């Protein structure tokens, strides 16, 4: 008899986890819409759980994939049981394609596992995973398919050459940069959604997200937004770039002085005419953060080789690395 039973994370409430610090983010379940979820409970405590997605998943080489997310295990032994049961379920269901893990259905929701944790405490919106997962994935035949990292800069006044070029260009380019407008938050977020679809369309494992789901995913964060930390670049009436940063509220939650911002997203419309705009927006959000009294910035979850990683490399050091695993 299996340790795992089907569970509906969209309605399950008050779940108790043996290791709550590593509990999965289940708030996204109504939006990520897993096809099937399982949990193993002993004495009323969740020892391991996971969800599976095999519809509307990322395409890999033109072929559909399977996503394995909402992944949690009390220890490595339970992790091995969870991956083994997930494999059994997929075989029974006839679901084919490479399995991506951990990924909560798409890259719009929680994905990646911590590979190197470093000494820096978790920042706001960061998901920490138990240290045994890389070994558990490898033991079950998964291979590391993508690496990501978060970087910290202590120099918010760093002199970026590409940004300096754009600072001169901005005066005659017709591009206008402004802060987020809380009075028209919905309109601004709809514009961010549209540009995100265009800007990220070529990203690894990309799938589109509906406007309604995008707005719902960001809704919990909006009350925490500081307008000067979310900058929008317009060319005429068209949004062509944005940077989305928030204060690192994790410091406040620890009872410490909040002196850091987290740069969550940087997007620019594809095209050579806007090359360098991303660097300019990053430098501008750094400058505005410094003017507000912040001393440091974390550029979060950058794909290795991504342009945004190159931007952060100019003034930052890596504090954490993450990985996404795959199995044929």
C-alpha positions as CSV (number, residue, x, y, z in Angstrom):
1,X,0.0,0.0,0.0
2,X,1.3,3.4,-0.9
3,X,2.2,6.1,1.6
4,X,0.7,8.7,-0.7
5,X,-2.9,9.7,-1.1
6,X,-4.5,12.1,-3.6
7,X,-5.0,15.6,-2.1
8,X,-6.5,18.8,-3.4
9,X,-4.2,21.6,-2.5
10,X,-6.7,24.2,-3.7
11,X,-9.0,23.4,-0.8
12,X,-6.7,21.8,1.7
13,X,-6.2,24.0,4.7
14,X,-4.2,23.9,8.0
15,X,-1.7,21.3,6.7
16,X,1.1,20.6,9.2
17,X,4.6,20.0,7.9
18,X,7.4,18.3,9.8
19,X,9.9,20.9,8.4
20,X,7.8,24.0,7.9
21,X,10.7,26.1,6.8
22,X,10.8,24.0,3.6
23,X,7.1,23.7,3.1
24,X,5.9,24.2,-0.5
25,X,4.2,27.4,-1.6
26,X,0.6,26.2,-1.9
27,X,-1.0,29.6,-2.3
28,X,-0.4,29.4,-6.1
29,X,-2.4,26.1,-6.4
30,X,-5.6,27.8,-7.6
31,X,-3.6,29.6,-10.3
32,X,-1.1,26.9,-11.3
33,X,-3.9,24.3,-11.5
34,X,-2.0,21.0,-10.9
35,X,-3.5,17.9,-12.7
36,X,-3.0,15.8,-9.7
37,X,-1.5,16.2,-6.2
38,X,-0.4,13.7,-3.5
39,X,0.6,13.9,0.1
40,X,2.0,11.3,2.6
41,X,0.8,12.0,6.1
42,X,1.9,10.2,9.3
43,X,0.2,11.1,12.6
44,X,-1.5,14.0,10.8
45,X,1.8,15.5,9.7
46,X,2.8,15.8,6.1
47,X,6.0,13.9,5.5
48,X,6.2,14.4,1.8
49,X,4.0,15.8,-1.0
50,X,4.1,16.8,-4.7
51,X,1.9,17.8,-7.6
52,X,2.0,16.9,-11.3
53,X,1.2,18.9,-14.4
54,X,1.1,17.3,-17.9
55,X,-1.3,19.6,-19.7
56,X,-0.3,23.2,-20.9
57,X,3.3,22.6,-19.8
58,X,6.5,24.0,-21.3
59,X,7.5,22.6,-24.7
60,X,11.0,21.1,-25.0
61,X,12.2,20.7,-28.6
62,X,8.6,20.9,-29.7
63,X,7.5,18.1,-27.4
64,X,5.4,18.6,-24.2
65,X,7.0,18.2,-20.8
66,X,5.7,17.1,-17.4
67,X,6.2,19.4,-14.4
68,X,6.8,18.0,-10.9
69,X,6.2,20.7,-8.2
70,X,4.8,21.6,-4.8
71,X,7.7,19.3,-3.8
72,X,8.4,18.7,-0.1
73,X,10.0,16.0,1.9
74,X,10.8,15.7,5.6
75,X,14.2,14.1,4.7
76,X,16.0,12.5,1.8
77,X,14.3,9.1,2.4
78,X,10.9,10.7,2.0
79,X,12.2,12.6,-1.0
80,X,13.2,9.4,-2.7
81,X,9.7,8.0,-2.0
82,X,8.0,11.1,-3.4
83,X,10.0,10.9,-6.7
84,X,9.4,7.2,-7.0
85,X,5.7,7.6,-6.5
86,X,5.5,10.5,-9.0
87,X,7.2,8.2,-11.6
88,X,4.6,5.5,-10.9
89,X,1.7,7.9,-11.3
90,X,3.1,9.2,-14.6
91,X,3.5,5.7,-16.0
92,X,0.0,4.7,-15.0
93,X,-1.4,7.9,-16.5
94,X,0.6,7.5,-19.7
95,X,2.0,11.0,-19.4
96,X,5.1,11.3,-21.5
97,X,7.8,13.9,-22.0
98,X,10.8,15.1,-20.0
99,X,10.0,15.7,-16.3
100,X,11.0,19.1,-15.1
101,X,11.5,19.5,-11.3
102,X,10.9,21.3,-9.2
103,X,8.4,23.4,-11.2
104,X,4.9,24.4,-10.1
105,X,3.4,24.0,-13.6
106,X,5.3,26.9,-15.3
107,X,8.1,29.4,-14.7
108,X,5.5,32.0,-13.6
109,X,5.2,30.1,-10.3
110,X,7.7,28.6,-7.9
111,X,10.5,26.5,-9.5
112,X,14.2,25.7,-8.9
113,X,15.9,24.1,-6.0
114,X,18.8,25.6,-4.0
115,X,22.2,24.2,-5.0
116,X,24.5,26.4,-3.0
117,X,23.0,28.3,-0.1
118,X,25.8,30.5,1.1
119,X,25.7,32.5,4.3
120,X,23.3,35.3,3.3
121,X,19.9,34.8,5.0
122,X,16.8,34.3,2.8
123,X,15.5,37.4,1.1
124,X,11.9,38.5,0.5
125,X,10.0,36.2,-1.8
126,X,12.9,33.7,-1.9
127,X,12.0,30.0,-1.6
128,X,14.6,27.9,0.3
129,X,14.7,24.2,-0.3
130,X,16.1,21.4,1.9
131,X,19.8,20.8,1.2
132,X,19.3,17.1,0.2
133,X,17.3,17.7,-2.9
134,X,20.2,17.8,-5.5
135,X,21.4,14.4,-4.3
136,X,17.9,13.0,-4.3
137,X,17.3,14.2,-7.9
138,X,20.6,12.7,-9.1
139,X,19.9,9.4,-7.3
140,X,16.6,9.2,-9.2
141,X,18.2,9.8,-12.6
142,X,17.5,13.5,-12.9
143,X,20.1,15.8,-14.5
144,X,20.8,19.5,-13.9
145,X,19.3,21.2,-16.9
146,X,19.5,24.9,-16.0
147,X,21.3,27.0,-13.4
148,X,20.3,30.3,-11.8
149,X,21.7,32.6,-9.2
150,X,21.0,35.6,-7.0
151,X,23.6,38.3,-6.6
152,X,24.1,41.1,-4.1
153,X,25.5,44.6,-4.8
154,X,26.7,46.9,-2.1
155,X,27.4,49.7,-4.5
156,X,24.1,51.4,-5.6
157,X,26.1,54.2,-7.3
158,X,28.1,51.8,-9.5
159,X,29.2,53.6,-12.7
160,X,27.7,51.5,-15.5
161,X,29.0,52.5,-19.0
162,X,26.0,51.1,-20.9
163,X,23.7,52.9,-18.5
164,X,25.7,56.1,-18.9
165,X,25.2,55.9,-22.7
166,X,21.5,55.6,-22.2
167,X,21.4,58.4,-19.8
168,X,22.7,60.6,-22.6
169,X,20.4,58.9,-25.2
170,X,17.2,59.2,-23.1
171,X,17.0,63.0,-23.7
172,X,16.5,62.6,-27.5
173,X,15.2,59.0,-27.8
174,X,11.6,59.8,-27.1
175,X,11.6,57.3,-24.2
176,X,10.1,58.4,-20.9
177,X,10.8,56.7,-17.6
178,X,8.4,57.0,-14.8
179,X,7.6,55.4,-11.4
180,X,4.7,53.0,-10.9
181,X,1.4,54.7,-10.4
182,X,-0.6,53.2,-7.5
183,X,-3.7,55.2,-8.5
184,X,-3.7,53.3,-11.8
185,X,-2.2,50.1,-10.6
186,X,-4.3,47.8,-12.7
187,X,-3.5,49.6,-15.9
188,X,0.2,49.5,-15.1
189,X,0.1,45.8,-14.2
190,X,-1.7,45.0,-17.5
191,X,1.0,46.8,-19.4
192,X,3.7,44.8,-17.4
193,X,1.9,41.6,-18.3
194,X,1.8,42.4,-22.0
195,X,5.5,43.3,-22.2
196,X,6.5,40.3,-20.1
197,X,4.9,38.0,-22.6
198,X,6.9,39.6,-25.4
199,X,10.2,40.0,-23.5
200,X,10.3,36.5,-22.0
201,X,8.9,34.6,-25.1
202,X,12.3,33.2,-25.9
203,X,13.2,32.2,-22.4
204,X,13.9,28.6,-21.5
205,X,10.8,26.7,-20.6
206,X,8.5,29.7,-21.4
207,X,4.8,29.3,-21.4
208,X,2.3,32.3,-21.6
209,X,0.2,33.3,-18.7
210,X,-3.3,34.9,-18.9
211,X,-3.7,38.5,-17.9
212,X,-6.1,37.5,-15.1
213,X,-3.7,35.0,-13.7
214,X,-0.8,37.4,-13.9
215,X,-2.8,40.1,-12.0
216,X,-3.8,37.5,-9.4
217,X,-0.3,36.3,-8.9
218,X,1.0,39.9,-8.3
219,X,-2.0,41.0,-6.2
220,X,-0.5,40.0,-2.8
221,X,2.7,42.0,-3.6
222,X,1.1,45.2,-4.8
223,X,0.3,46.6,-1.2
224,X,4.1,46.3,-0.5
225,X,5.2,48.1,-3.7
226,X,7.2,51.4,-3.3
227,X,6.4,53.3,-6.5
228,X,10.0,54.6,-7.0
229,X,11.3,51.0,-7.0
230,X,9.1,50.0,-10.0
231,X,10.1,51.9,-13.1
232,X,8.4,51.9,-16.5
233,X,9.9,53.0,-19.7
234,X,7.6,54.3,-22.4
235,X,8.2,55.0,-26.1
236,X,5.1,57.1,-26.9
237,X,2.2,55.2,-25.5
238,X,4.0,51.8,-25.6
239,X,5.7,50.2,-22.6
240,X,9.2,49.1,-23.8
241,X,10.9,48.3,-20.5
242,X,10.4,47.9,-16.8
243,X,12.2,47.0,-13.6
244,X,10.2,45.6,-10.7
245,X,11.9,45.8,-7.3
246,X,10.6,45.7,-3.7
247,X,12.1,46.3,-0.3
248,X,13.6,43.2,1.3
249,X,10.9,42.8,3.9
250,X,12.7,39.7,5.2
251,X,15.0,42.0,7.2
252,X,11.9,43.6,8.8
253,X,10.4,40.2,9.6
254,X,13.7,39.4,11.4
255,X,13.5,42.6,13.4
256,X,16.5,44.1,11.6
257,X,17.0,47.4,9.7
258,X,15.6,47.1,6.2
259,X,18.5,48.4,4.0
260,X,18.2,46.1,1.0
261,X,15.9,46.0,-2.1
262,X,15.2,42.9,-4.2
263,X,15.2,43.4,-8.0
264,X,12.6,40.8,-9.0
265,X,12.1,41.4,-12.7
266,X,13.8,43.3,-15.5
267,X,12.2,43.3,-19.0
268,X,12.9,45.1,-22.2
269,X,11.1,44.8,-25.6
270,X,13.4,42.7,-27.9
271,X,15.3,44.7,-30.5
272,X,18.7,46.2,-31.1
273,X,17.3,49.8,-30.8
274,X,16.7,49.2,-27.1
275,X,20.0,47.4,-26.3
276,X,21.3,48.9,-23.0
277,X,17.9,50.1,-21.7
278,X,18.0,47.2,-19.2
279,X,21.3,48.5,-17.7
280,X,19.8,52.0,-17.6
281,X,16.7,50.9,-15.7
282,X,18.8,48.8,-13.3
283,X,21.0,51.8,-12.6
284,X,18.0,54.0,-12.1
285,X,16.3,51.7,-9.6
286,X,19.6,51.5,-7.8
287,X,19.9,55.3,-7.6
288,X,16.3,55.7,-6.5
289,X,16.8,53.0,-3.8
290,X,19.9,54.8,-2.6
291,X,17.9,58.1,-2.4
292,X,15.3,56.3,-0.3
293,X,18.0,55.2,2.1
294,X,18.7,51.7,1.0
295,X,22.3,50.5,0.8
296,X,22.2,47.2,-1.1
297,X,20.3,45.4,-3.9
298,X,19.8,41.8,-4.6
299,X,19.2,40.7,-8.2
300,X,17.1,37.6,-7.8
301,X,16.9,34.3,-9.7
302,X,18.9,35.2,-12.8
303,X,19.4,32.5,-15.4
304,X,23.1,31.8,-16.1
305,X,23.9,33.5,-19.3
306,X,20.9,35.8,-19.2
307,X,21.4,39.5,-20.1
308,X,20.1,40.5,-16.6
309,X,22.9,38.3,-15.1
310,X,25.5,40.2,-17.2
311,X,24.0,43.5,-15.9
312,X,24.3,42.4,-12.3
313,X,27.9,41.0,-12.8
314,X,29.1,44.5,-13.3
315,X,28.7,45.4,-9.6
316,X,27.6,42.3,-7.7
317,X,28.7,39.1,-6.2
318,X,26.8,35.8,-6.2
319,X,25.1,34.9,-2.9
320,X,23.0,31.8,-3.9
321,X,22.7,29.4,-6.8
322,X,19.7,27.3,-7.8
323,X,19.0,24.5,-10.3
324,X,16.2,23.0,-12.3
325,X,16.4,19.3,-13.0
326,X,15.1,17.1,-15.8
327,X,14.6,13.5,-16.5
328,X,13.7,11.8,-19.8
